Amino acid sequence: MEYALLLFLAVAGGVFVRAWVVEPFRVPSNSMENTLLPGDFVLASKLRCRIRFASSTNRYRTKTAPKTGDIVVFKNPECVSGYVIKRCVATSGQVLEFRDDLVYVDGQLEAAPNFAKLGGWTRDPSSTHLLGPWRIPVGHFFALGDNRKDSRDSRYFGPVAVTQITGRAIIIYFSRAPRIQCSRSASIRCTRRIRWERIGRMIR
């Protein structure tokens, strides 16, 4: 009986933590290189995504918008299931503009992260959110991948509603290179695929 109770508490605790505190995600593509690499496993904090109760819908929803520079996980606007991870470059009320493949927010060149691959992205005809300037709608934010030339982001699907945010990426808790990068001479487990130097790295 005691073991069953302990098991129940452990499961309940795990569910609570995942629902309200942190949730794990795997980075599936190179759209955030070199800040995040394919095969990175990250924890997304939900603590900053405060909630409020909407009596009209009887549902909880996010209230606090991300800050400029935050890397956030949110529901894929182009798919009924799945999540994407991108960097917030502009928030509600800010004016965004593209000049020569660079991003300007409120007339200032963005303070891009050191690892980002900026510029050089090709203008795709399906990308309607280029040039500008335009103001980010209330309750939304503009998300871009750090690998600007190989990322499908708000340049294609537009500003994202804050209510779609799942959490803010805070740390890489595990990292494993894609199988194609694994040495043929390695063992079946291919332990060399583990990128030890990335484990525990804080995400900025």
C-alpha positions as CSV (number, residue, x, y, z in Angstrom):
1,M,0.0,0.0,0.0
2,E,2.8,2.4,0.9
3,Y,4.6,1.7,-2.4
4,A,1.5,2.3,-4.3
5,L,1.0,5.6,-2.6
6,L,4.6,6.6,-3.3
7,L,4.2,5.7,-6.9
8,F,1.0,7.7,-7.1
9,L,2.7,10.7,-5.6
10,A,5.7,10.4,-7.9
11,V,3.5,10.3,-11.0
12,A,1.3,13.1,-9.8
13,G,4.3,15.2,-9.0
14,G,5.7,14.6,-12.4
15,V,2.5,15.5,-14.1
16,F,2.3,18.7,-12.0
17,V,5.9,19.7,-12.8
18,R,5.4,19.1,-16.6
19,A,2.1,21.0,-16.6
20,W,3.0,24.0,-14.5
21,V,6.8,24.3,-14.0
22,V,9.0,22.9,-16.8
23,E,8.5,20.7,-19.9
24,P,11.1,19.0,-22.1
25,F,11.4,19.6,-25.8
26,R,13.7,18.3,-28.6
27,V,15.1,20.7,-31.2
28,P,14.3,19.0,-34.5
29,S,15.9,21.3,-37.1
30,N,18.7,23.7,-37.7
31,S,16.5,26.8,-37.7
32,M,18.1,28.0,-34.4
33,E,21.8,27.4,-35.2
34,N,24.1,27.9,-33.7
35,T,22.3,28.8,-30.5
36,L,20.5,25.5,-30.5
37,L,21.5,22.5,-32.7
38,P,19.4,19.6,-34.0
39,G,19.3,17.0,-31.3
40,D,19.5,19.4,-28.4
41,F,17.0,18.6,-25.6
42,V,15.9,21.6,-23.7
43,L,13.7,22.4,-20.7
44,A,11.1,25.1,-21.2
45,S,10.1,27.1,-18.1
46,K,6.4,27.8,-17.6
47,L,6.8,30.0,-14.5
48,R,7.1,33.2,-16.5
49,C,4.0,32.4,-18.5
50,R,1.7,33.5,-15.8
51,I,-2.0,32.6,-16.1
52,R,-5.3,34.2,-15.5
53,F,-8.7,32.7,-15.4
54,A,-11.0,33.7,-18.3
55,S,-14.5,33.4,-16.9
56,S,-16.0,33.7,-20.3
57,T,-14.3,30.6,-21.6
58,N,-13.7,28.8,-18.3
59,R,-10.1,28.1,-19.4
60,Y,-6.7,29.1,-18.2
61,R,-4.5,31.0,-20.7
62,T,-1.1,32.7,-20.7
63,K,-0.9,36.4,-19.8
64,T,2.7,37.5,-19.7
65,A,4.2,38.3,-23.1
66,P,7.8,37.2,-23.8
67,K,10.6,39.7,-23.6
68,T,12.6,40.6,-26.6
69,G,15.5,38.1,-27.0
70,D,13.7,35.3,-25.2
71,I,13.7,31.9,-26.9
72,V,10.2,30.5,-26.6
73,V,8.4,27.3,-27.4
74,F,4.9,27.8,-28.9
75,K,2.3,25.9,-30.8
76,N,3.0,25.6,-34.5
77,P,0.7,28.2,-36.3
78,E,0.8,26.1,-39.5
79,C,-0.1,22.8,-38.0
80,V,-2.8,21.5,-35.7
81,S,-0.2,19.6,-33.7
82,G,3.5,20.1,-32.9
83,Y,5.6,22.9,-31.5
84,V,8.3,25.2,-32.7
85,I,11.1,27.0,-30.9
86,K,12.2,30.5,-32.0
87,R,13.5,33.8,-30.6
88,C,11.2,36.7,-29.8
89,V,12.5,39.7,-31.7
90,A,9.6,42.1,-31.2
91,T,6.7,42.3,-28.8
92,S,3.3,43.9,-28.7
93,G,3.3,47.6,-29.9
94,Q,6.9,47.6,-31.2
95,V,7.5,48.6,-34.8
96,L,9.4,46.0,-36.9
97,E,11.2,46.5,-40.2
98,F,13.6,44.6,-42.5
99,R,16.5,46.4,-44.2
100,D,19.0,44.5,-46.3
101,D,18.0,41.2,-44.5
102,L,18.6,42.8,-41.1
103,V,16.0,43.4,-38.4
104,Y,15.2,46.8,-37.0
105,V,13.0,47.2,-34.0
106,D,11.7,50.7,-33.2
107,G,14.3,52.0,-35.6
108,Q,17.2,50.3,-33.9
109,L,19.2,47.4,-35.3
110,E,18.4,44.3,-33.2
111,A,20.9,43.2,-30.6
112,A,21.4,39.8,-32.2
113,P,23.0,36.9,-30.2
114,N,26.6,36.0,-31.0
115,F,25.8,32.5,-32.3
116,A,23.1,33.6,-34.8
117,K,23.5,33.2,-38.5
118,L,22.1,36.5,-39.7
119,G,21.5,37.9,-43.1
120,G,21.7,36.1,-46.5
121,W,18.3,34.5,-46.4
122,T,16.4,34.2,-49.6
123,R,13.1,36.0,-50.1
124,D,10.6,33.3,-50.7
125,P,7.5,34.3,-52.6
126,S,5.3,32.7,-49.9
127,S,6.9,35.0,-47.3
128,T,4.6,37.9,-47.0
129,H,6.0,39.5,-43.8
130,L,9.1,41.2,-45.1
131,L,10.2,44.8,-45.4
132,G,7.7,46.8,-43.3
133,P,7.6,48.8,-41.1
134,W,4.6,47.6,-39.3
135,R,3.5,47.5,-35.7
136,I,3.1,44.2,-33.8
137,P,-0.5,43.7,-32.8
138,V,-1.6,43.7,-29.1
139,G,-1.2,40.3,-27.5
140,H,1.3,39.1,-30.2
141,F,5.0,38.8,-30.7
142,F,7.3,38.3,-33.8
143,A,9.4,35.2,-33.8
144,L,12.5,34.4,-35.8
145,G,15.0,31.6,-36.0
146,D,18.6,32.5,-35.3
147,N,19.5,30.7,-38.6
148,R,17.7,33.4,-40.6
149,K,18.5,31.8,-44.0
150,D,16.9,28.4,-43.0
151,S,14.0,29.0,-40.7
152,R,10.3,29.1,-41.2
153,D,9.0,31.7,-38.8
154,S,7.0,34.8,-38.4
155,R,8.2,36.0,-41.8
156,Y,5.9,33.3,-43.2
157,F,3.1,32.8,-40.7
158,G,3.0,36.3,-39.2
159,P,3.0,37.4,-35.5
160,V,2.2,34.8,-33.0
161,A,-0.5,35.1,-30.3
162,V,0.9,35.1,-26.7
163,T,-1.7,32.6,-25.8
164,Q,0.1,30.0,-28.0
165,I,3.3,30.0,-25.8
166,T,4.1,26.9,-24.0
167,G,7.3,28.1,-22.2
168,R,10.6,29.8,-22.3
169,A,13.7,27.7,-23.1
170,I,16.2,27.9,-20.3
171,I,18.7,25.1,-20.4
172,I,20.0,22.2,-22.6
173,Y,19.8,19.2,-20.4
174,F,21.0,16.7,-23.1
175,S,22.4,16.8,-26.6
176,R,23.0,14.2,-29.2
177,A,24.2,14.6,-32.7
178,P,22.0,13.3,-35.5
179,R,22.6,9.8,-36.5
180,I,24.1,10.8,-39.9
181,Q,27.0,12.4,-38.0
182,C,27.8,9.2,-36.1
183,S,31.1,7.5,-37.0
184,R,30.7,4.2,-38.9
185,S,33.4,2.6,-36.8
186,A,31.6,3.4,-33.6
187,S,29.7,0.8,-31.6
188,I,26.0,0.2,-31.9
189,R,25.3,2.6,-29.1
190,C,27.5,5.2,-30.7
191,T,28.3,7.1,-27.5
192,R,30.3,9.6,-29.5
193,R,27.0,11.1,-30.7
194,I,26.5,12.6,-27.3
195,R,27.6,16.2,-27.2
196,W,28.8,16.4,-23.6
197,E,30.1,20.0,-23.9
198,R,26.5,21.2,-24.6
199,I,24.8,19.5,-21.6
200,G,23.9,22.0,-18.9
201,R,24.4,25.1,-21.1
202,M,22.1,27.9,-20.3
203,I,20.1,29.2,-23.3
204,R,20.4,32.9,-24.1
